[in-house]
Amino acid sequence: GQDLTEAQTMDGPEAERWVDEWCSLYEAVLNLNTPTVAAINGYAVGAGLQTALVCDVRVASLTAQAGMPEVDDAIPCITGTWSMEGLVADGRIADLVQTGRMLAAQEMLDWGLVTYLAPPDQLIDRAGEVARRLAGCSQRVFRLNKAFLRRNRLERLGAAAAAGKAAHREAFASGEPAIAMRNFLTGSGRGLPA
């Protein structure tokens, strides 16, 4: 995920630039005409999970966990919502972004956030097998399929980026994310004081 110390002192305009930077990364990954395979080991949260979700295929370790805990840091999860659209049902997206809870590997697979699971010591090998399989296909057909698959995601990314920038501007201008991140980074717990 994102380094919370980096965002701890952001104001509204800086938060908008932050959204632009992440959206540029997602767009770059989506626009690659070569296969992309994410290997998830440990925790994949927030922007880290979003980056994995824009890859063609995701392989997770049996011990991996994933979530969108931005709500605990008083940060909107607009591009996080976008990254899950088409992969999981709306109710499950709402569950993750509104509760901030973490999913275990099997639940990630059951929901469709990952495609394959592997034991931790076999994760990289399994991700490599998948990548070799994708690379061994007709690259022309792969490119054509990928162009069609990414079209709707890229169209929706523009709307998500605009909504995300507005939401981040408001949230960061309020000062709530700074308080929540300070609490987390100092060990006082997650979120805002009750």
N, C-alpha and C positions, 0 to 999 in steps of 0.2 A: 504494500500500500504506500501511500504518500507519507513522507517524513513530516510528522506533525510539528516538529520544531520549526520547519520551514514556513508553515502556514500560521504559526502562533501569533505573529504580529501583523498579519495582513489586514488591509482595509478593503472597502468595497471594490475600488478600481483594480487593486492588486489581485483580488479574488477573481475578477473577470479575466485578467490575463492568465491566471492559473488554469481556468477552465479552457481557454483557447489553447494553451500549451498541451494539455492532455488530449483535447479533441484533435489537435494536429497529429499527435502520436497515433491515436486510434485510426485516423484517416490514412496515415502512412502504412500501417499494418494491413488495413483492409485493401489498400490499393496494390499491395505486392501481388504479382502474378505467379509467384512461386509458393509452394505449400508452406504453411506456418503451423507449427505444432508447439503447444505450451505444455511443459512438464511442471506440475504443481506439487510441491513438497513443502510441508509445514503449513504456514498460514498464507492464504491468498485473500486479502481484504481490500475493500475500497478500490482505489485506482489500480492496484496490483491485480485484483480479480478482473476488473474491467479490461485490462490489457490482455489477460488470458482469454477472455470471452470474445475478443475480436479475432482470435486466431481460428484457423480452419478446424482444428481438432485439439482437444484437451485430454491429457493423460494425468491422472492424479495418483499420488501415493495413497495407500490404504490408511495412512495416518494423517493425511492432509485435512485441513479445515478451511472453509471459505465463508465469507459473509460481507455484508455492506453495513458496517457499524457506524457510519457517518452520523446517524441520529444521536448516538451517544456523545458526539463531539459538537453537537449543534450545527452540523454542516448538512446542507441539502444533498440529496442523492439523485440528482436528475440524470446525469450521464450514466450513473449506475443502473437506473431504471431502464434507460435506452439500451444498455449493453445486454440486458437479459431478455428484452423483447424478442419474440420469435423462438426463444430457447425454452422458456418456462411460462406457465400460465400467469395471468395478471394477479390472481389471488396470492400466488407464491411470491411474486415480485413485491407486492404490498407487504407481505409478511416480513421479508428480509429487510426492506428499506425502512419500515416503520418500527420494527422491534430491535434491529441491529443484531439479532442472534446469529450464531455461527452454525454452519452445517458440517456434519461429519462426511467423510468421503463417500460412503454408501448412499447417503441422502443426496449428495451432489450428483451422483450417477443416476439415481432414481428420478431426480428432477430434470435431468438433461443438461446440467451445467458442465459436466465432463462426459467424455465419450468412453473412456477406458479407465480401469483401476489397475494398479500394480503394487506389489510389495515394495517397500521403500528402497531396498537394495537392488531392485530390478527396474525402477522408474525410468532412468535414463535409457537403459537398453530398450524398454518397451516404447518409449517416445521415439527412439531412433528407428525401431522397426516400422512404426507408423509413418515416420517421415520418409523412409526408404520406399515404402509401399506407394505413398503419394508421388514421390519423385519418379517412380518407375512407370507411372501411367503416362498416357499421351499428354504431353504438356500443353498441346494446343487445346485438347478437350478440357483439361483441367482449367486452363486460362479462361475458356469460354464459359464453363460452368461457374467459375468464381466470379466472373464479371456479372453474370446474372444474379448470383446469390448476394453479392455485396450492394447491388444497385439500391434496393430498398433500405438497407441499413445506412448507406451514405445519405440518402434523402432524409431519413429520420434524424440523422446526426445533426444536420443543420438546425432543425427545430429544437432538438435537445440542447444543443450548444447555446442557442439564444435563451431558452428557458433557464438553463443552468447558470448562465452569466447573470441574469436578472435575480435569480434566487440567491446565488452566492453574494452578489452585491448587497442585497438586503440583509442576509444573515451576518456577513462579516462586518457590515456597517453597524450592526447592533452591538457588537462586542461579545456576543455570547460564545462564538467559537473560541475566542482567545481565552475566556474563562474556563470553558470545558477542557481545552487542550492543556492549559496550565495545571488544572486539577489532575488530569491524566499523567502528565509528565512529572509532576511532583509526587505522585503516588497517593494523591488524595481521592482517587476513584475516577470513574468515568462520568461525564456529563456535567450538568449544571447543579449547583447546590439546591437542595429541596426547599 
